Amino acid sequence: MKKVLVVLAALAAISGLAQAQETIKVLSTQELANTCKTPASPDSRSFCIGFTTAVYETYLATRHPQRAKPFICVKQPAPARDDVISEFVKFAQANQQVADKPAAGVFLGFMAERFPCAKK
């Protein structure tokens, strides 16, 4: 029984090591812009809206207001979501130097440029 447990533990360790060495593919800005282009299929549109909304909502949820000043300030009434996504696609196409950069960071940078906070 001990030998079986040792073998299982060794297999688990090897499996864990193999998984730890896998690289996780990060969505590039170019890939996101291509997915978000209009006219988009229902699946592409859903992914685009879900991804961009999740990135923005994560920014809102993780920014501590007492320790980090906001850098994205969307005034209400906010523009239509499709308009903002269309502007992002144009931004990504005009800034090819960020095409291979992670989409989440570039999207946040775009949002900061598009919706800057007032200087105090």
Phi, psi and omega in degrees: 000320180297321180297320179296316180296320178295317179296316179297319179295319179295317178297319179296319179295317179296317179297317179296321178295317179296319179292324180293334181273351178293144175263141179262123181286129179259136180296126179275163178300318180298318179297318179294315180299318178296321179292325185272354180300146176255150358284136181255152174291161178304322179293315179296316180298317179298316179297314181300311180296316180298315182295309184294322177295317180297319179297313181294316179296324177294319175303311181297319185284333186259349180280121180273115188298336180272342184247343182219118179293144178293147176237359174234121181228097180273117179280148180262143000287138181288151176293164179298140181304316181297326178293317180295317179296319178298319177296321178297317179300315178298318178300314181296320180291327180279344183238068184298342179294345179254007185303323182264003179280156178302131185299323184298314181293319180292322178298318177297320177297318176299314180299320179295323178287320183284325183233065182290153176276150180295140176286137180254000000 
